[in-house]
Amino acid sequence: MYSWAKNIDKEVNEGRIQDFVEGGWGLRIQTPMDRGVNAPNSRSLALCGVNTRILNNKKQAVLHLATELNKVPILLILLQYKDMIDILQGGEHGRTALHIAAIYDFDECARILVKDFGASLKRACSNGYYPIHDAAKNASSKTMEVFLQFGESIGCSREEMISLFDAEGNLPLHSAVHGGDFKAVELCLKSGAKISTQQFDLSTPVHLACSQGALDIVRLMFNLQPSEKLVCLNSTDAQKMTPLHCAAMFDRCDVVQYLIDEGADLNVLDKEKRSPLLLAASRGGWKTKF
């Protein structure tokens, strides 16, 4: 790694990036002829063509590092040098700074990145995830709200934002259920996400929550969208399993009882001709009773 990249890491951690940029802290340009020449001020930095895209040994550019450390004052200083920074640059796994803010729920960093730096909400990482999916699956409900509000401000409805599929066919609601965060799930639902929506393997968010034994989330989904309840109870995934199959398979006895009370069919068969009871027995689900 270039020495100036190491220096940037140090200055970001200590919160002295403006001194580093403007005070000649050893920031060097990358041509063989000029390497080693200190840049005395921001104007000479621009003239020297400093390469802010260079990554440290953790595959972070300075913007990624400032965001991961939740250094809001540093981001505001870097904003003064916006024309020197590639806001769409990917680091590890192709994640942009906005993905990082989403993962750690650094909502103020996210707000600065989208509003001031112009970060894109529709830039996928190498794994095919948009920032809103990373926010949802990491239970980052504050950052999700930032994304949804900003989307509305530029003419993108909450319904459109909440309907983005990632590379695996997950909607943000699926990702939120995976993350197990009640508030993130609630936010998705109140923003227009439908609990009957199926991902590529045809499972609904209800299937996922039942597999995890997340009874509070199953109740939340049914309470907020009662008209969708019957559809979800009878919905089958690619293996022809209903949510009751999923709960029974993992011995989620409290979820099984709740689904039965809500009207789930006890006799429906999956692709292997197994009822929920037979599936529970075959998986050693002795706590589950029908």
LINPE-V30917 format. One line per field, one symbol per residue. ss: DSSP state (h for helix, s for strand, l for the rest). phi: phi as a letter, one per 30 degrees, with the letter a starting at -180 (. if undefined). A space follows every 50 residues. Layout:
ss = ???
phi = ???
//
This chain:
ss = llhhhhhhhhhhhhllhhhhhhlllllllllllllllllllhhhhhhhll lllllllllllhhhhhhhlllhhhhhhhhhhhhhlllllllhhhllhhhh hhhhllhhhhhhhhhlllllllllllllllhhhhhhhlllhhhhhhhhhh hhhllllhhhhllllllllllhhhhhhhhllhhhhhhhhhlllllllsll lllshhhhhhhhllhhhhhhhhhhlhhhhhhhhhllllllllhhhhhhhl llhhhhhhhhhllllllllllllllhhhhhhhllllllll
phi = .dddddddeddddcicddeddccidjdbdcdedcejddcdadddedddie cdddcddcicdddddddddhceedddddddcedcccdcdccdhiddeded dddchcdddddddddcdidcdccddddicdeddddddchcdddededddd eddcicddddddcddddciddededddediceddddddddcjdcdcdcdd didcededddddiddddddeddddbddcededdcdbddcicdededdddc hddddeddddddjdddcdcddcicdeddddddciddddbc
//
